[in-house]
Structures are given as structure tokens and as C-alpha cells.
Amino acid sequence: MSGLAETAIEFARVQYRVGDNVLLPDLSLSVRRGEILMLLGASGSGKTTSLKLVNSLLTATKGEVRVDGRSTAAWDVVRLRRHIGYAIQDVGLFPHYRVWDNVALVPKLERWEQGRIMQRVQEVLNMVGLPPNEFSRRYPAQLSGGQKQRVGLARALAADPPILLMDEPFGALDPITRSELQREFKQLQVRLGKTVVFVTHDVSEALLLGNRIALMDAGVLRGLYTPQEFARSTDGYAKPYIDTLRSMQQVFDL
Amino acid sequence: MVKFFLSYQHEIFKLATEHLWLVGISMLFAIVIGVPLGVLLSRRPGWKALVLGTNNIIQTIPGLALFGLLLPLPWLGARADRLAILALTLYALLPIVRNTYAGISGVDVSVREAAAAMGLTPLQLLWHVELPLASNVILAGIRTATVITVGLATIAAAIGAGGLGEFIFRGLAMVDNRVILAGAVPAAVMALTADLLLGLLQRILTRGPR
């Protein structure tokens, strides 16, 4: 089912409209298997909307979104969402479930055999840097922001989906924790080879994590760049981001 | 006073049992109807005005009047206790429906989003997320409804359905305070006990940090 096709996710002339408000007029974009594609843009640029079209939290009003070659409309919604891991800024951990149960839920719903679930949850908690012995029995209220995000990531990875959708997962964290998680996430992705679509408004995060950067503005894809291309770009959309980054670095010259 | 209670203890016990029966059955119906109704409302918020509005109207009708209004009903109006149970159930519905709806709507939006993205079906969402997180509020509604029902059931005696209200009405007719108290005190004790027990249940279910 998840074949070795090079394109994992495709937006084909996608429109998303709510009443008279056209959030995405006409989006066409391909996400390559195994890459981290950053959706970079300001608030209201349509990046979160685009993300939610992939796992059918939103439905396109025109055009088609294809996951693993099949239109999201043709997928069974539950199967599609179990095929895709999802991590958001507020994490959304179930407050009444311990860390273990939060992470184990999807495998449980998928009727994995108990032994396999135990092994996988331990594996995935270790992957995200949370030793199971210490963390599995804690409740979300007993976790720091960074720890919650790690659990959220573990949960997203639990059923081993080939695709991850991340919506500014590190945005609410302090800079040090954010940097730590960014580095660890990058290493993890390289190891696991997941296809990742990562929404951010932080240009340095885009440059650090992305294999490619899709720059969005007012619902329109303005450009697709590698980090190097982006950093050297002189076009009107990318340049402001780079200028801002450069001006921040001037602090070191003071 | 105590001697009075002791000499009447058989009748007090009999009426208290009747009272408990009226309250118990009504609460059972109210929960079995009210909780699913509250869940349904959370799925169809458009119906909120209709359902909660109707419930509100029922609540504003004084107890005695409601009992009286329901008398002409076929089958239900034929036996006093059926009528009483119907009226008590209707009264108990509002706190239960309203609290169930509030509890479920109050579930964190991010938790809902994450649950949807994990591919939880609506039933799985209800079971794993909504009901557990709303349980405290729902139980609070049940607790309120129970205490109201214990009190309201005293009026059931006015239409001949039995219960501790019998003593109260008899005492009023005889102008004998002891008889009134023979009904009022056990009823009050029942209400307080129910409140205490349900409060305890709430505390037990709320264990584990949220």
C-alpha cells in the first residue's frame, strides 16, 4: 500500500474555501518520500490549513490531495489518520491518561498484540529521550512543556506511520529546550526516514530542519527552496526573512 | 419526640422505603435518558435551545402543579406512583442534561483535535475522551438532581403516590408538628446521605492528576 513511489503527498490544484473566505486559492505541491518539507509563512498564510488537508481534518473544496498515490477522499478516514502521525503546539495529550496510555492508545486501537505494544511504547519513549521507567506512569500535568512535546512525538510515532504532520510543535517552548528538541528531531528523522511536513513561522527552524522549504504567503505558494537557496535568495518573499535573520545576528557585532 | 419516632418506626420505615423507591426509579430513568440526551446535544448544538428551553420550562412549573397537570395522561395518570415517577424524572432531567452537555463541550479543543487526528471514531472519542473528562461534571449534575428529587418526592404524597410526604401532609392536616417531622426528618437525612455518598463517589473518580 505505501509503495516506494517518490511522491508521498501531493496537492493537486487544491482550493480551500470557507464561505466567501478563500484560504487556499490554488495550491499545487509535492512532498517527496523521506524528506522534511517545511511550510514556512506568517500567520494566516494557509500553512496550517494545508497541513490539515493531508489527514482530512479539513476537506478541499476543489482539487485533490493525494497521500501515497490515493486521493484523501478515497481513503477511509480512520485508516488515513492511523497512517499519519500528528503533533501540534498544544500537544493535546489526554490529561486523564498516563504517559504510557497516551502513547499506547493508537497501537491498542489497532489491536496490536499486548507484547508488541509494550515493546513499541518502550522503544518510542526511549527514542524521544524519555526513559520509560521514569516517565511512563506520569500524568501530563506532571510534565514540563518540553517533556509533553516529547510524549506528543512519541505518540505520533507509536504506530510507526510513514508520514508525520507537525504544526509548530516546538513553538511554545523556551529557546534552549526548543533547540534541543529540534536537533534531536532532525537526528531521529534521518534515522527513521519518515516523510515530514512541518509547519513553522520561524525561519531559523526552517533552515535548520528542512530538506526543502515551501514559502507560503496569503494562501499561495511563493517558492520552493533548499535551505541554501533560501538563504541566498533575493526574491521579494524570501528576502525579508533572511534580512530579519541577519539583523538578529548583528547583535554579535555590538 | 424520640418516643414518637420509635412508636411509629414501622410506618416511617415503610414510607421511607416507598420514598427511596420513587427517587431511585426516577433517578435511574433520568440518568438513562439524560446523559445520552446531553451527549446528543453536544453533537447537535442546534438543538440546544429547544431541549434546554423545554427543560427550563418544566422546571419553572411548581412541583404540585406538574403532578396535577400530568393526571389526565392515559396509563401514566392511572396509577399515582407512575405519575409521580414521570414528574420526578422530568424534574431531574435538566441538571443532568445540562451538566452532561457542559462537561462534554468543555473538553479541551487540542485534545479533541489530537484525538481526531489519531483516527478515533466518534464512539471511541466518547469512550476514551469525552465521558471520562466530563464524568466529574456529569456526576455533579446527578448529585444535584438526586437531592432535588428527594425533596420533590415529598409532594408525591399529595397525589397518593406514597412516600414520606404522607407524614408531612397528614401532619399539616392534623396540625401536629411531630407527624410533620416524622416525614421531614427522614427525607432530609436521605437527601444529605445521598449528597454525601455521591460527593464521595466524585472524589474517588477524580483521583489521578488532571
Contacts between the chains, C-beta under 8 A, distances in Angstrom:
chain1	res1	chain2	res2	distance
A	55	B	117	5.7
A	57	B	113	7.2
A	57	B	116	6.3
A	57	B	117	6.3
A	77	B	119	7.3
A	78	B	119	4.4
A	78	B	121	6.3
A	79	B	119	7.4
A	80	B	119	7.5
A	81	B	116	7.5
A	81	B	117	5.8
A	81	B	118	6.5
A	81	B	119	3.5
A	82	B	118	7.6
A	82	B	119	4.4
A	84	B	117	7.6
A	86	B	114	6.9
A	86	B	117	3.6
A	86	B	118	7.2
A	88	B	110	6.4
A	88	B	113	6.5
A	88	B	114	6.7
A	88	B	117	8.0
A	90	B	108	8.0
A	90	B	110	3.7
A	91	B	110	6.8
A	91	B	114	7.2
A	92	B	108	7.1
A	92	B	110	3.7
A	92	B	111	4.8
A	92	B	112	7.6
A	92	B	113	5.8
A	92	B	114	3.0
A	92	B	115	7.4
A	93	B	111	7.5
A	93	B	114	7.4
A	94	B	111	6.2
A	94	B	115	7.6
A	94	B	128	7.2
A	94	B	129	6.2
A	95	B	108	7.6
A	95	B	111	7.3
A	95	B	133	7.2
A	95	B	209	7.9
A	95	B	210	5.0
A	96	B	132	5.1
A	96	B	133	6.1
A	96	B	208	6.7
A	96	B	210	6.5
A	105	B	118	6.8
A	105	B	128	7.1
A	106	B	118	5.4
A	106	B	119	7.2
A	109	B	118	7.8
A	109	B	119	7.3
A	109	B	120	7.2
A	109	B	124	6.7
A	139	B	208	6.4
A	139	B	209	4.4
A	139	B	210	7.7
A	141	B	209	4.3
A	141	B	210	6.3
A	142	B	209	6.2
A	152	B	114	7.8
A	155	B	114	8.0
A	155	B	118	7.7
A	165	B	117	7.8
